[in-house]
């Protein structure tokens, strides 16, 4: 699980964070990466959800 504030995502008064998490596929068992851009206060909730 990673959290990174990217300078190009910070536009005007809005601060955005790009969050990346690894998700294990139930069918194959392989890991994939899921990326999302959101407000920094929502990142922990998003990372804790399965």
N, C-alpha and C positions, 0 to 999 in steps of 0.2 A: 504494500500500500504506500502510495507516495502522494505528496501534496507539494505543488510548486506554483509560486506566483510568477507569472510571465509578464515581462515589461510590455509586450505588445498587446496584452489583454487588458491593460489598465487604460481605459479611455475616459477622459473627463473626470467626473466625480465617482464613477462606478469602478470598484475594484473587483476583478474576477480572478478566480483560481482554476487552474486545470488540474483535475484529480484523476489519477490512474490507479486502477486496482486489478489484481489478478483474480480470475474466476475460473474454477475448475469445472469442466464439462462433465455432466453426469453420464452421458452416453459413451464418450471415448476416454475420459480421464485426463484429457489434455488441458493445459492451462491457456487461457486467452486473456488479453488485456482489454479492459473496458475504460474508455476515456470520457470525461464529461467536464464541461466548463460551467462554473457556478459561482455564486457569492461565497466568500470565505467562511461565513457562519454556517453554511449548509453542508460543508465538506465532511465533518465528522459523522453526521447522520447518514450521509450517502455511503461512506466507507463501512459503517457498521451494518447496513442492510445487506441481505444476501440476494 
